[in-house]
Amino acid sequence: MQPTSADQPSAGGPPRRALLDHAYTVLKVLLTAMFTGVVVAAILQVFARYVLQTSIPGTEEVARYLMVACTFLAIPVLARSRNQIAVDALAHYLPKGMTQVWLARLILLVELMFLVIFSYYTISFVQELAGTGQASVSLQIPLFWVVCTMAAGAVLGIVTTLLLIIDTFIRPDPRNPYGLTTVEHGQPQG
């Protein structure tokens, strides 16, 4: 798989693009560190259980909660690089040109609506959980913090998607409707 230019910050772009690129880079580093924590916690637990014949308390919770955080904090990263699961069959049947740009806008608007609804319910759940003071079983981590990563990922996904929508109106490019230079099917676009 070839790297995409979505993986590199855009030099000299508009301030909104620079902000998006910076947040994208920070989140990628954070996600890498958190996923490394998942792997380390799982390896420690397996080693302790099968080699030392004991159990390290909390490693399963650490792995589980870091995986939840990774899943939801990846929303803006995936939105930025346009790597979500998508049904793009319609794009192959529509005429090329501005029709593709309008389809991209429609897809981004549907994605935005989903993220707004998801954010609403997640933030409601965070508020409800904060009132209970419920904590995890072995580490006594307030579950409020775990669920906050869900809300943070959704809200950051909204911001990212809004910026992508703005880009499709400011710089509409029929060859590259999302405004990103990507490598698709072995041929650079844009």
BATORDO-483946 format. One record per residue: residue number from 1; x, y, z of N, C-alpha, C in turn. Coordinates in nm, 2 decimals. Each point is the difference from the previous one (the first is absolute). Layout:
<rs>
  seq     npx     npy     npz    capx    capy    capz     cpx     cpy     cpz
  NUM       X       Y       Z       X       Y       Z       X       Y       Z
...
</rs>
This chain:
<rs>
  seq     npx     npy     npz    capx    capy    capz     cpx     cpy     cpz
    1    0.08   -0.12    0.00   -0.08    0.12    0.00    0.09    0.12    0.00
    2   -0.03    0.09   -0.09    0.08    0.13   -0.01   -0.05    0.10    0.10
    3    0.09    0.08    0.05   -0.05    0.11    0.10   -0.08    0.10   -0.08
    4   -0.09    0.07    0.07   -0.07    0.10   -0.06    0.05    0.14    0.05
    5   -0.03    0.10   -0.07    0.04    0.13    0.05   -0.09    0.05    0.11
    6   -0.10   -0.08    0.03   -0.08    0.04    0.12    0.08   -0.04    0.13
    7    0.10   -0.08   -0.02    0.09   -0.04    0.11    0.10    0.11    0.03
    8    0.02    0.09   -0.09    0.10    0.11    0.02   -0.07    0.13    0.01
    9    0.04    0.08    0.10   -0.06    0.14    0.01    0.02    0.08   -0.13
   10   -0.10    0.08   -0.03    0.01    0.08   -0.12    0.07    0.13    0.04
   11    0.11    0.03   -0.07    0.08    0.12    0.03   -0.07    0.12   -0.07
   12   -0.01    0.11    0.07   -0.05    0.12   -0.06   -0.15    0.00   -0.03
   13   -0.07   -0.09    0.05   -0.15    0.00   -0.03   -0.07    0.10    0.09
   14   -0.13    0.01   -0.02   -0.08    0.09    0.08    0.01   -0.04    0.15
   15   -0.03    0.10    0.09    0.01   -0.03    0.14   -0.09   -0.11    0.05
   16   -0.12   -0.02   -0.06   -0.08   -0.11    0.04    0.06   -0.13   -0.04
   17    0.07   -0.01   -0.11    0.07   -0.12   -0.04    0.12   -0.03    0.09
   18    0.07    0.11    0.04    0.12   -0.02    0.09   -0.05   -0.05    0.13
   19   -0.11    0.05    0.05   -0.06   -0.05    0.13   -0.04   -0.14   -0.01
   20   -0.06   -0.04   -0.11   -0.04   -0.13   -0.02    0.12   -0.10   -0.01
   21    0.10    0.05   -0.08    0.12   -0.08   -0.01    0.07   -0.02    0.14
   22    0.01    0.10    0.08    0.06   -0.01    0.13   -0.08   -0.09    0.09
   23   -0.13    0.01    0.00   -0.08   -0.09    0.08    0.01   -0.14   -0.04
   24    0.01   -0.02   -0.13    0.01   -0.13   -0.07    0.13   -0.07    0.05
   25    0.11    0.08    0.00    0.13   -0.05    0.04    0.00   -0.04    0.15
   26   -0.05    0.09    0.08   -0.01   -0.02    0.15   -0.08   -0.13    0.03
   27   -0.12   -0.01   -0.07   -0.08   -0.12    0.02    0.07   -0.13   -0.04
   28    0.07    0.01   -0.11    0.07   -0.12   -0.05    0.10   -0.05    0.10
   29    0.08    0.10    0.06    0.10   -0.03    0.10   -0.07   -0.06    0.12
   30   -0.11    0.06    0.05   -0.07   -0.04    0.11   -0.06   -0.14   -0.02
   31   -0.06   -0.02   -0.11   -0.05   -0.14   -0.03    0.10   -0.10   -0.01
   32    0.12    0.03   -0.05    0.11   -0.09    0.00    0.04   -0.04    0.14
   33    0.02    0.10    0.08    0.04   -0.02    0.14   -0.11   -0.09    0.08
   34   -0.13    0.04   -0.03   -0.10   -0.08    0.07   -0.01   -0.14   -0.05
   35    0.02   -0.02   -0.13   -0.01   -0.14   -0.05    0.12   -0.08    0.05
   36    0.12    0.07    0.01    0.11   -0.07    0.06   -0.03   -0.04    0.15
   37   -0.07    0.09    0.07   -0.04   -0.04    0.14   -0.09   -0.12    0.00
   38   -0.09   -0.01   -0.10   -0.09   -0.12   -0.01    0.09   -0.13   -0.02
   39    0.09    0.01   -0.09    0.09   -0.12   -0.03    0.08   -0.03    0.13
   40    0.06    0.10    0.06    0.08   -0.03    0.12   -0.08   -0.06    0.11
   41   -0.12    0.05    0.02   -0.08   -0.05    0.11   -0.04   -0.14   -0.03
   42   -0.04   -0.03   -0.12   -0.04   -0.14   -0.04    0.12   -0.10    0.01
   43    0.12    0.04   -0.04    0.12   -0.08    0.01    0.03   -0.03    0.15
   44   -0.01    0.11    0.08    0.03   -0.02    0.14   -0.09   -0.10    0.07
   45   -0.13    0.02   -0.04   -0.10   -0.09    0.06    0.02   -0.15   -0.04
   46    0.03   -0.02   -0.13    0.03   -0.14   -0.05    0.12   -0.05    0.07
   47    0.11    0.08    0.00    0.12   -0.05    0.07   -0.02   -0.03    0.14
   48   -0.07    0.09    0.07   -0.02   -0.03    0.15   -0.09   -0.12    0.02
   49   -0.10   -0.02   -0.08   -0.09   -0.11    0.02    0.06   -0.13   -0.04
   50    0.07   -0.01   -0.11    0.05   -0.13   -0.05    0.14   -0.03    0.04
   51    0.08    0.10    0.03    0.14   -0.03    0.03    0.02    0.01    0.15
   52   -0.05    0.10    0.06    0.01    0.02    0.15   -0.11   -0.06    0.08
   53   -0.10   -0.05   -0.07   -0.11   -0.06    0.07   -0.07    0.09    0.10
   54   -0.01    0.12   -0.04   -0.07    0.10    0.09   -0.08    0.10   -0.10
   55   -0.06    0.10    0.06   -0.07    0.09   -0.08    0.03    0.14    0.05
   56    0.03    0.09   -0.09    0.02    0.14    0.03   -0.13    0.07    0.00
   57   -0.04    0.06    0.12   -0.13    0.06    0.00   -0.01    0.13   -0.09
   58   -0.10    0.01   -0.07   -0.03    0.12   -0.08    0.05    0.00   -0.14
   59    0.08   -0.09   -0.04    0.05    0.00   -0.14   -0.11   -0.02   -0.10
   60   -0.10   -0.08    0.03   -0.11   -0.02   -0.09   -0.08    0.13   -0.02
   61   -0.02    0.07    0.12   -0.07    0.12   -0.01    0.07    0.11   -0.08
   62    0.13    0.01    0.02    0.09    0.09   -0.07   -0.01   -0.02   -0.15
   63    0.01   -0.13   -0.04   -0.01   -0.03   -0.14   -0.13    0.03   -0.06
   64   -0.11   -0.03    0.08   -0.14    0.02   -0.05   -0.02    0.15   -0.02
   65    0.03    0.08    0.10   -0.03    0.14    0.00    0.08    0.07   -0.10
   66    0.13   -0.04   -0.02    0.08    0.07   -0.10   -0.05   -0.04   -0.14
   67   -0.05   -0.12   -0.02   -0.06   -0.04   -0.13   -0.12    0.08   -0.03
   68   -0.09    0.02    0.10   -0.11    0.09   -0.02    0.04    0.14   -0.04
   69    0.10    0.05    0.08    0.04    0.14   -0.04    0.06    0.00   -0.14
   70    0.08   -0.10   -0.03    0.06    0.00   -0.14   -0.11    0.00   -0.11
   71   -0.10   -0.08    0.03   -0.11   -0.02   -0.10   -0.07    0.14   -0.03
   72   -0.03    0.07    0.11   -0.08    0.12   -0.02    0.09    0.12   -0.03
   73    0.12    0.01    0.05    0.09    0.11   -0.04    0.05   -0.02   -0.14
   74   -0.01   -0.11   -0.06    0.04   -0.02   -0.14   -0.10    0.06   -0.10
   75   -0.12    0.03    0.05   -0.11    0.06   -0.09    0.05    0.12   -0.08
   76    0.06    0.10    0.06    0.05    0.11   -0.08    0.12   -0.03   -0.09
   77    0.08   -0.09    0.04    0.12   -0.04   -0.08   -0.05   -0.07   -0.12
   78   -0.10   -0.09    0.01   -0.06   -0.07   -0.11   -0.08    0.10   -0.09
   79   -0.07    0.09    0.06   -0.07    0.10   -0.08    0.09    0.09   -0.08
   80    0.11    0.04    0.06    0.10    0.08   -0.07    0.07   -0.07   -0.12
   81    0.03   -0.13    0.02    0.06   -0.07   -0.11   -0.10   -0.07   -0.09
   82   -0.13    0.01    0.03   -0.11   -0.06   -0.08    0.02   -0.15   -0.01
   83    0.03   -0.06    0.12    0.02   -0.15    0.00   -0.11   -0.07    0.07
   84   -0.12    0.06    0.02   -0.11   -0.08    0.06   -0.05   -0.10   -0.10
   85   -0.07   -0.09    0.06   -0.07   -0.10   -0.08   -0.11    0.08   -0.08
   86   -0.01   -0.02   -0.13   -0.09    0.08   -0.08   -0.05   -0.09   -0.12
   87   -0.12    0.03   -0.04   -0.06   -0.06   -0.12    0.02    0.11   -0.11
   88    0.09   -0.03   -0.09    0.03    0.10   -0.10   -0.05   -0.04   -0.14
   89   -0.09   -0.10    0.00   -0.04   -0.05   -0.13   -0.07    0.11   -0.09
   90   -0.07    0.09    0.07   -0.07    0.10   -0.07    0.09    0.09   -0.08
   91    0.12    0.02    0.06    0.10    0.09   -0.06    0.04   -0.05   -0.14
   92    0.00   -0.13   -0.02    0.05   -0.06   -0.12   -0.11    0.01   -0.11
   93   -0.12    0.02    0.03   -0.11    0.01   -0.10   -0.04    0.14   -0.03
   94    0.04    0.10    0.08   -0.03    0.14   -0.03    0.10    0.06   -0.09
   95   -0.04    0.10   -0.08    0.10    0.06   -0.09    0.11    0.07    0.08
   96    0.12    0.00   -0.06    0.11    0.07    0.06   -0.02    0.15    0.00
   97    0.08    0.07    0.08   -0.01    0.14    0.00   -0.06    0.05    0.13
   98   -0.08    0.11   -0.01   -0.06    0.06    0.12   -0.10   -0.09    0.07
   99   -0.05   -0.10   -0.07   -0.09   -0.09    0.06    0.07   -0.08    0.11
  100    0.12   -0.03   -0.02    0.08   -0.07    0.10    0.02    0.09    0.13
  101    0.02    0.13   -0.03    0.02    0.09    0.11   -0.13    0.01    0.08
  102   -0.11    0.01   -0.06   -0.13    0.00    0.07   -0.03   -0.13    0.07
  103    0.04   -0.11   -0.06   -0.01   -0.13    0.08    0.08    0.00    0.12
  104    0.12    0.05   -0.01    0.09    0.01    0.12   -0.06    0.09    0.10
  105   -0.06    0.11   -0.04   -0.06    0.09    0.10   -0.12   -0.07    0.07
  106   -0.08   -0.07   -0.08   -0.11   -0.07    0.06    0.05   -0.11    0.10
  107    0.10   -0.07   -0.04    0.06   -0.10    0.09    0.05    0.06    0.13
  108    0.07    0.11   -0.01    0.05    0.07    0.11   -0.11    0.06    0.09
  109   -0.11    0.04   -0.06   -0.12    0.05    0.08   -0.07   -0.11    0.07
  110   -0.01   -0.12   -0.06   -0.06   -0.12    0.07    0.10   -0.04    0.12
  111    0.13    0.00   -0.03    0.09   -0.03    0.11   -0.01    0.10    0.11
  112   -0.01    0.13   -0.03   -0.02    0.11    0.10   -0.12   -0.02    0.08
  113   -0.11   -0.04   -0.07   -0.13   -0.02    0.08    0.02   -0.12    0.09
  114    0.06   -0.10   -0.04    0.02   -0.12    0.09    0.09    0.04    0.12
  115    0.11    0.08   -0.03    0.08    0.04    0.11   -0.06    0.09    0.10
  116   -0.09    0.09   -0.05   -0.08    0.09    0.09   -0.09   -0.08    0.09
  117   -0.07   -0.10   -0.06   -0.09   -0.08    0.08    0.08   -0.08    0.10
  118    0.11   -0.06   -0.05    0.08   -0.08    0.09    0.06    0.08    0.12
  119    0.04    0.12   -0.04    0.06    0.09    0.11   -0.11    0.04    0.10
  120   -0.12    0.03   -0.05   -0.11    0.03    0.10   -0.02   -0.11    0.10
  121   -0.02   -0.12   -0.05   -0.02   -0.11    0.09    0.12   -0.04    0.09
  122    0.12    0.02   -0.06    0.12   -0.03    0.08    0.02    0.10    0.11
  123   -0.02    0.13   -0.03    0.01    0.10    0.10   -0.11   -0.02    0.11
  124   -0.12   -0.04   -0.04   -0.10   -0.02    0.10    0.04   -0.12    0.09
  125    0.06   -0.10   -0.06    0.04   -0.12    0.08    0.12    0.04    0.09
  126    0.09    0.09   -0.05    0.11    0.05    0.09   -0.05    0.07    0.12
  127   -0.10    0.09   -0.03   -0.06    0.08    0.12   -0.07   -0.10    0.10
  128   -0.07   -0.09   -0.05   -0.07   -0.10    0.08    0.10   -0.08    0.09
  129    0.11   -0.05   -0.07    0.10   -0.08    0.07    0.08    0.09    0.10
  130    0.02    0.12   -0.03    0.07    0.09    0.09   -0.08    0.02    0.13
  131   -0.13    0.00   -0.01   -0.08    0.01    0.12    0.00   -0.12    0.09
  132    0.03   -0.12   -0.06   -0.01   -0.12    0.08    0.13   -0.02    0.08
  133    0.12    0.05   -0.05    0.12   -0.03    0.06    0.05   -0.14   -0.01
  134   -0.05   -0.08   -0.10    0.04   -0.14   -0.01    0.14   -0.01   -0.04
  135    0.07   -0.10    0.05    0.14   -0.02   -0.03    0.02   -0.14   -0.04
  136    0.12   -0.02   -0.07    0.03   -0.14   -0.04    0.03   -0.09    0.12
  137   -0.01   -0.13   -0.03    0.00   -0.09    0.11    0.14   -0.01    0.07
  138    0.10   -0.03   -0.08    0.13   -0.02    0.07    0.09    0.12    0.01
  139    0.00    0.09   -0.09    0.08    0.12    0.00   -0.07    0.12    0.06
  140   -0.13    0.00    0.02   -0.08    0.11    0.05    0.01    0.12   -0.08
  141    0.02   -0.01   -0.13    0.00    0.11   -0.09   -0.14    0.05   -0.02
  142   -0.03    0.13    0.02   -0.14    0.04   -0.03   -0.03   -0.03   -0.15
  143   -0.11   -0.07   -0.02   -0.05   -0.04   -0.13   -0.03    0.13   -0.09
  144   -0.02    0.11    0.07   -0.03    0.12   -0.07    0.11    0.03   -0.10
  145    0.13   -0.02    0.05    0.11    0.03   -0.09    0.01   -0.09   -0.12
  146   -0.04   -0.12    0.01    0.00   -0.09   -0.11   -0.10    0.04   -0.10
  147   -0.12    0.04    0.04   -0.10    0.04   -0.09    0.02    0.14   -0.06
  148    0.08    0.08    0.07    0.04    0.13   -0.05    0.08   -0.01   -0.14
  149    0.07   -0.11   -0.01    0.08   -0.02   -0.13   -0.10   -0.02   -0.11
  150   -0.11   -0.06    0.03   -0.10   -0.02   -0.11   -0.06    0.13   -0.04
  151   -0.03    0.09    0.09   -0.05    0.13   -0.03    0.10    0.08   -0.07
  152    0.12    0.00    0.05    0.11    0.08   -0.06    0.03   -0.05   -0.15
  153    0.00   -0.13   -0.02    0.01   -0.04   -0.14   -0.11    0.04   -0.09
  154   -0.12    0.00    0.05   -0.12    0.04   -0.08    0.01    0.15   -0.03
  155    0.03    0.08    0.10    0.00    0.15   -0.02    0.12    0.03   -0.09
  156    0.11   -0.06    0.01    0.12    0.03   -0.09   -0.04   -0.05   -0.14
  157   -0.07   -0.11   -0.01   -0.05   -0.04   -0.13   -0.09    0.10   -0.07
  158   -0.09    0.06    0.08   -0.08    0.11   -0.05    0.08    0.11   -0.05
  159    0.10    0.05    0.07    0.08    0.11   -0.04    0.08   -0.04   -0.13
  160    0.05   -0.12    0.00    0.08   -0.04   -0.12   -0.09   -0.01   -0.12
  161   -0.12   -0.05    0.01   -0.10   -0.02   -0.11   -0.04    0.14   -0.05
  162   -0.03    0.09    0.10   -0.04    0.14   -0.04    0.11    0.07   -0.08
  163    0.13   -0.02    0.04    0.11    0.06   -0.08    0.01   -0.07   -0.14
  164   -0.02   -0.13   -0.01    0.00   -0.06   -0.13   -0.12    0.05   -0.09
  165   -0.11    0.02    0.06   -0.11    0.06   -0.07    0.03    0.14   -0.05
  166    0.06    0.08    0.08    0.04    0.14   -0.04    0.10   -0.01   -0.11
  167    0.09   -0.09    0.01    0.10   -0.02   -0.11   -0.07   -0.03   -0.14
  168   -0.10   -0.08    0.01   -0.07   -0.04   -0.13   -0.07    0.12   -0.06
  169   -0.03    0.10    0.07   -0.06    0.12   -0.05    0.10    0.10   -0.04
  170    0.11    0.01    0.07    0.10    0.10   -0.03    0.09   -0.04   -0.11
  171    0.04   -0.13   -0.01    0.08   -0.05   -0.10   -0.06   -0.13   -0.07
  172   -0.11    0.02   -0.07   -0.06   -0.12   -0.06    0.09   -0.05   -0.11
  173    0.03   -0.13    0.01    0.09   -0.06   -0.10   -0.07   -0.13   -0.05
  174   -0.05   -0.01   -0.12   -0.07   -0.12   -0.04    0.08   -0.12    0.00
  175    0.14    0.01   -0.02    0.08   -0.11    0.00    0.03   -0.05    0.14
  176   -0.02    0.08    0.10    0.02   -0.03    0.14   -0.10    0.07    0.09
  177   -0.12   -0.06    0.01   -0.12    0.07    0.06    0.02    0.03    0.15
  178    0.09   -0.07    0.07    0.01    0.03    0.14    0.11    0.10    0.03
  179    0.07    0.04   -0.10    0.11    0.10    0.02    0.13   -0.05    0.05
  180    0.01   -0.13    0.00    0.12   -0.07    0.05    0.07   -0.06   -0.12
  181    0.13    0.00    0.00    0.08   -0.07   -0.10    0.02   -0.14    0.05
  182   -0.06   -0.10   -0.06    0.01   -0.14    0.05    0.06   -0.08   -0.11
  183    0.05   -0.12    0.04    0.04   -0.09   -0.10   -0.10   -0.11    0.00
  184   -0.07   -0.01   -0.12   -0.11   -0.10   -0.01    0.02   -0.08   -0.12
  185   -0.01   -0.13    0.01    0.02   -0.10   -0.11    0.14    0.03   -0.06
  186    0.10    0.04    0.07    0.13    0.01   -0.05    0.03    0.13   -0.08
  187   -0.10    0.09   -0.01    0.02    0.12   -0.08   -0.02    0.12    0.09
  188    0.10    0.09    0.01   -0.02    0.12    0.08   -0.11    0.08   -0.06
  189   -0.08    0.07    0.09   -0.11    0.09   -0.04    0.04    0.14    0.04
  190   -0.06    0.10   -0.06    0.02    0.13    0.05    0.11    0.07   -0.06
</rs>
